[in-house]
Amino acid sequence: MRRLDAQRLLVLVFLGVMFVAPAVATAQARNLDTDIWWHLANGRYILDHGLPSTDVYSFTAVGHVWVVHEWLADVGMFLLYRAVGITGLILLAAAAVASGELFVYRLLRRAGLGATSAVLLAVILAVASAPSWGPRPQLLNFLFVGLLVLALLRYRRQPGTGVYWLVPFFVLWANLHSGFVVGVGLVLVFWVGEVAQARWQRFASSRGEELPTLQQPELRRLLLVAALGLLAGLLTPGTYRTLGFALGTLSSQRIQSLIVEWGSPDFHTLPGQALLVILLVMIAGAAGLGRSAARVDVTYLLVGLAGLTLGLTSQRHVPVFAACGAPLVGQLASSLLGGLGAKPRTTRPPTAGLARLNLAIAAIVALFGAVYTWTAVSPSAVDRAISLSAPVSATEYLLRQHPPGQLFNFYNYGGYLVWKAYPTYRVFIDGRTEVYGDDIFDQYLKVEFLSADFEATLDHYRVNTVMISAGDPLRLLLKSRGWRQVHTDPVALIYVRAGA
């Protein structure tokens, strides 16, 4: 308690907000991604039947190869759901966000920022990352990248601490999510930065500068870890296919152009504007470095730019940039503040009275946050939120009335149907775009985008039942072609073919 000064109080409040904000946002269905449902369904399927190697949930992609790269995360999610429900999953995801943001804060501090400035930039980076806060396996990439960068910087500062523990870390990561490839890539980029830093060291030494860098034995160990980390992908059920899946997804133009989270950040939204603020800080800080004798850390620069490239390519990778780009952002922001005349403040230990006041404030904030969070994420509140975004009533109608024929479903409803209606109904499409491929995805788009021959697609797949969102303009075409509306609710509509 005697050490609880204003700075530590600020950090505690920051971490509390980083827990409460994602939990509340997710519970209100703004971040409860529709893919969570098929992840849960897949965890259930794996425990009951074993790991699938081809698609089992749709009638359009039967026999298509499916690399279940998130199998361990899916099983873990389902077991947690069975133990603590959706509310528990939301709270655990919020805890993961808060932990990742703590890593970001520590990286910003390590780059030279004061506590207040680090908290402010960490909040801006958190806002930029907010669209990816939902309880999905990809959230682990944010957490693991932050942990990885902290470990690499610690290894550079204390080479004797060891780095081989990263190999089993990559094995675990590879079985939880194929994003481990990004982690291996960052190790390689870190190695390149350290090699460049070592060569620059020779020139800097003649000028009396001391630059942090790894020596040749440490560099060799780091390169070996990167190679072994890449081989970790072979220690998964998908073996070499896990590597191919990750690289194929990162390079797919179709996915990046049609799936919102895979598209570039939208700078007209609040998260996009937060990212823009970070970019402006980086540019201004770089300009300040250019006018001074200071020098950017080469490793920070390369690792940060690698993360920035990912983040500008896909919104879902902005959290990765937040984690691996924090050292670069911190150093450039520190340069900017120094150019503006800001000076580091010295802190004194708080008096006993002030420490008690800070503790009381922390307790009050924690109590308020706990009550507010539970009000938003209680099981009844979450169920209400789900009923406003998922086709709950429409799915119950399907299972109760059993309309005939194959089912065409709205893309965002596929995951929930897999969770609730499989195996009675198999879906036309869901969020596993890599399973369906361009051909089936194009067939779906013909219907969803009201192509003139949309009904030919429905005929080809023998579709007699259609589930769409309540405001989908497809409902007008279906009605004009004689399809009967048999169910309606504020979320979804169901039509059946005339005569079916």
Secondary structure, 3 states (H helix, E strand, C coil): CCCCCHHHHHHHHHHHHHHHHHHHHHHCCCCCCCHHHHHHHHHHHHHHHCCCCECCCECCCCCCECCCCCHHHHHHHHHHHHHHHHHHHHHHHHHHHHHHHHHHHHHHHHCCCCHHHHHHHHHHHHHHHHHHCCCCCCHHHHHHHHHHHHHHHHHHHCHHHCCCCHHHHHHHHHHHCCCHHHHHHHHHHHHHHHHHHHHHHHHHHHCCCCCCCCCHHHHHHHHHHHHHHHHHHHCCCCCHHHHHHHHHHHHCHHHHHHCHHHCCCCCCCHHHHHHHHHHHHHHHHHHHHHHCCCCCCHHHHHHHHHHHHHHHHCHHHHHHHHHHCHHHHHHHHHHHHHHCCCCCCCCCCCCHHHHHHHHHHHHHHHHHHHHHHHHHHCHHHHHHHHHCCCCHHHHHHHHHHCCCCEEEECHHHHHHHHHHHCCCCCECCCCCHHHHHHHHHHHHHHHHCCCCCHHHHHHHCCEEEEEEECCCCHHHHHHHCCCEEEEECCCEEEEECCCC
